[in-house]
Amino acid sequence: MATYCLLSAAKLTVGWLSGSQAIAADGINNATDVLGSAAVLLGVKIAQRPADDEHRYGHERAEGVASLVVATIMGLASLEVGRGAVLALLSPERGAPAAWSLWVALGSAAILLAVYTYNLRLARHTGSKALEAAAYDHLSDFFISVGAAAGILGSQVGWRWADPLAGLLVAALIARTAWSIGSEAAHMLMDGFADRARIAALEEVVLGVQGVTGVQSLRARLMGSRVHVDVTVLVPSQMSIVEAHAVADRVEEALIRLSDVREVHVHVEPDVVAQAK
């Protein structure tokens, strides 16, 4: 957040002094990232709270809400940046930005690449989806700064339209990243789980438990960065309630041992088909 505050202030000032639409657009983008980082920080802190009377499943989905807030802020920023770029393109008397603004854009790109690398490594270490979304936002910001530099360079060789066009491309990149982050967050908040390979792997773990003759159904959903599993297993129909309960306990223990599984709910059904055979 401190880095983005400095970058935003520097770019907005440089954009105004040099007359670069691309740098100014990049500064607005970085200003929204400050708000986005604040949302991610708040979401991660709330997600760490334990379950309570009002939130019996915990607070992990606060990360998804934070990602959705980030996407909304970015989407609104893309509209504002795009509007400014279009107005600049339609302005015939517009001059080329100052040449020295090119170094600001390149310096910003180097800083953002370092921030992206750091946060992506941290996101993969902690399994935080909100932090991963923020990291990919940093990567898009890196490309935006490179695009701004290209626009400034083009203006210096006589292509006066290059700088505002770069600002328009910045708006498009922001909108694309906002859609990617927002759609993934909405998918998670709606209990979406598209990783079929992971479902198959979970079923294989369950089938390896002693006493399980089959898996009738297995559903998984993301709660923040962890998986919650609901599974219905089949056991021999002649099993006693005590034995079937022991099988359910073994299934739960086997799944909980997996690093990304947070909670497991096991339901037991008699395997009537196996008994008939």
C-alpha positions, 0 to 999 in steps of 0.5 A, a space after each residue: 500500500 505504501 508503494 502504491 501511494 508513492 507511485 500514484 502520487 508520483 505518476 499523477 504529478 508527472 502526468 500533470 507536469 509532462 502532459 502525458 495521458 498514459 502516465 496520468 491514467 496509470 496514476 489513477 489506476 495505482 490510486 484504485 490499487 491503494 483502495 484495493 489493497 486496503 480491501 484485501 488486507 481487511 478481508 484477510 484479517 476478517 477471514 482469520 476470525 473463528 466461527 461465532 454464533 452468527 457465522 457458524 461456518 467461519 469468516 473465510 469468505 471475507 477473502 472472496 468479498 474483498 476480491 469482489 471489492 477490488 474488481 469493482 474498484 478496478 472496473 470503475 477506474 477503467 471507465 474513468 481512465 477510458 473516458 479521459 483517453 478518448 477525450 485526449 484522442 479527440 483533441 487535435 491540439 494535443 502535444 507530445 508529453 515531456 521526454 523525461 516522463 518515459 523514465 518514470 514509466 520504466 522505473 514504475 514498471 521495475 518496482 511493480 514487477 518486484 511487488 508482483 513477484 513478492 506477493 505471488 510468492 507470499 500468496 502461494 505460501 499462504 494459499 490466500 486467494 485475495 492475495 493472489 488476486 492482488 498479485 495478478 493485479 500488480 502484474 497487470 500494473 506492470 504491463 500498464 506501465 510498460 504500455 505507458 512507456 511505449 505510448 510516451 516513446 511513440 509520441 516523441 517520434 511524432 505519433 501524437 496519438 500514441 500517448 492517449 492510445 496507450 491510456 486507452 489500452 491501460 483502461 482496457 487492461 484494467 477492465 480485463 483484470 477486473 473481470 478476471 478477479 471479479 468472476 473468480 470471486 463470484 464463482 467462489 462466493 456461489 459455491 463454485 468448484 470447477 477443479 474436476 481433477 481435485 474432486 477425483 483425487 478426493 474421491 480416490 482418498 475416500 475409496 482408499 479408506 477401510 470399510 468404504 465400498 463406494 462414493 455415492 456423492 462428493 461435493 466441495 466448495 471453497 471457503 477462502 483458501 480452504 476446501 470444505 467437503 460434503 461426502 456420502 459414502 457407501 458401507 456394507 449394509 450388514 454393518 452396525 451403526 457403531 462400525 459405520 460411524 467408525 468408517 465415517 470417522 476414518 473418512 473424515 480423518 483421511 480428508 482432514 490430513 490433506 493440506 487444503 481441506 478445512 472441514 469434512 461432513 460425512 454421511 453414511 448409506 448402506 451399500 444395498 447393491 453390493 449386498 445383493 451381489 
